[in-house]
Amino acid sequence: MSTPLSGRKAQAARNDEVILTAARAVFLDDPGAPIAAVAERAHVGISALYRRYPSKEELLRKLCSDGLAAYIAATQAAVDELDAGGDAWQVFAGFMRRVIDAGSTSLTIRLAGTFTPDEQLYRDAQHADDLNRQLIKRIREAGAIRDDIEVADIGLILEQIASVRLGDDARTGELRHRYLALILQGLSHPDPRTLPGPPPRPEELAARWTA
């Protein structure tokens, strides 16, 4: 059981969440926006923001770290469901829906190459990749998805869906799930035709994070 935060710490945690929520909105709209735009949107003084995040790079790293943590949690949940005997297709489809709802891949699209990841972020990314490989291997071996689908394919599919932004958040979510449903149909039905071209290479994906 966790110990409740003191009044001052609880207020600091609330302020931090306000800043991060504002930063996500600002940098999803414009990754090149100045950190002052985050302070303005969060309705905090720039000095208060800098006390918490001394630089824009640090704030961007925090956003990506949080997004990666949400992705890892979704992947681990799917692996746990398989361990518990869950239906492979239902587990996979549920995993894809959770990632879309979390919005973590939206940050990947917008922020890749805008800052330099630190060692912890690289370690977390490696952990996410290990979980991804375990999950997709098991789903594929269960015959639930095409056998020519690789981990990198799933990553780019999620990024493509996350790039859909139209109307308000509710409409955007509705459209993302519409296109996810279409893509899931293509992933679940075996097709004797070979997919054109190879999947993305690791170095191609990694190159996007060079600031």
N, C-alpha and C positions, 0 to 999 in steps of 0.2 A: 504494500500500500504506500503510495507516494505521499510525502509530507506537503500540506498546502503551502503555497507561497505566501510570504509576508506581504503586507499591504504595499510596501514600496516595490518589492520584487514583482508582485502581480501587476502593478501599474506599468513597470518597465517592460514586462512581457507583452502587455496590451499595446503599449507604444511601439514596440518592435514589430508586432504583427501589422499595425497600421502602416508602418513604413514599408514593410515587405509587400503588403497588398498594393500599396501605391506604386512601388517600384515595378512589380509585375505588370501592372496596367500600363505604366509609362513606357517601359522598355519593350513590351510586346507591340506597342504602337510604333515606337521609334527607338531602336537600340542605340542610336547616336545621340539621344536626348541627354542634356546635362543633368547632373545629380540635383541641381537646384529645382528641376521640374518635379522630382520626386518629393522634395520638401514641400513644394507648393501644393501638390496633390494631396499629400498626407496632412497638410495644415500643421506642420511643425517648423521650427526655425532651422535654418541651415546649419547652425552651430550644434543644435541638438542631434541632427542627423549625422554630422561628422564625428560626434563623440561616439556614436554607435558603429558607424561605418566610415573609417578614415578616408576612404577613396571609393570612386565608382567601381574600380576593379574588384574591391573586396565585396561590395554590394552585389555585383554580378555573380561573383563566385558563390555567395550565399544563396542567391536565387537558384542557380544551377544545382547546388548541393541539395537544396530542399526538393527540387524537381526530381533529381536522381533518387533521393530517398523514397519518394512516393512511387517511383517506377520499381525500385527494388522490392518495396512492400507488396506491390501488385504481383510481381513475378514470384516472390516467395509464397504468397498466398496460393497461387496456382500450383506450384510444386507441392505444397502441403495438401491441396485437394486431391492431386494425383496419388500421393502417398496414402490418403484415406480411402482410395478406391473410387474416386470420382470418374464419371464418364469423360474420356479424353476430349471429345469434341466440345462438350459443354464447358469443360474447364478452359479450353483454349478460347472459345467465344467469350466467356466471362472475363478472362484476362484482357482480351482486346478492348472490351467495353470499359473495364475499370481504368485502363491506361488512357483511353480517350476522355473519360470523365475527369480524370486527374489533371489533364492538360499539360503534363510534364513535357511532352514532345513539342509543344508549341514553343517552349523556351529554347529547346535545342535548335529549332529552325531559326529563331530570331537572334540568339546570342552566340551561336558558334562563330568563332573567329573574332569576337569583339573584346576578348580579354584572355589572359594567360591562366589556364587551370593550374592549381597547386597540386602537390603530391597526393594529398588526401582525396582530391577530386578524381585523380587518375586511379587511385586504389579503389574508390567506390565504383568507378566506371568498369574496372576489371571485374569487381564482384558482380555487378549487374550483367556483364557479358557472360560470366561463368554460369549464372542462374539462367540466363537466356538460352544458352547452349544446352543445358540440362533439360529445360522445359521443352524446347522445340524438338530435341532429339526424341524425347519420350512421346510427345504428341505425334510425331512423324512415324515412329515405330509402331504406335497403336493404330496406324492407318487412318488417322482422323484428318490429316491434311495431305496435300500432294507431296510425293516423296522427293521432288526436286526443289522444294522450298528451303531456303537457308535462313539463318538468324538475321543476316543483314537485310534480306528481303523484307522480313517483318518490320524491322526498324524503319526502313524507308516507306513502307506502306503506312505505318502509324504517323510518320512525318507528313505524308501527303494529305492524310485525313485531317491532321491538326492544322494544316495550312488553310482550311476552309474557315472563313470568317465573313459572316453576312448577317446584317441586322443586329439585334441584341444578343445577349448570352444565350437566352432560351432558344432563339432561332438558330444560332450557330450550333448549339448542341444537337438540335433536331436534325440539321443537315449532316452533321458529322456522323450521327448514328445511321442516317439513311445510306450514306456512301459506305460506311462500314458493313452494313447488311449486304450490299451488293458485292463487296470484296470478299466477304466471308463465303458467299456462294461459290465464288471462283476458287477459293482456297480449299473448299471441302469436297469438290467434285473432281475425281481423277480425270485426267485428260491425256490421251496418248501423245498429243503434240508436245514437242519440246519447247520450253520457254525461250524466246529470242534473247541471246546474249547471256553472259554469266552474271551471277549476283555481284553486288558491290564488293570490292576487295577491302580488307581492313585498312590498308594505307590510304585508300580513297576517302573513307569515312573519317579517319584520324586527321587528314590534312585540313579539314574544315575548322579544326580547333586551333590552328596556328594563327595567332593574333597578328 
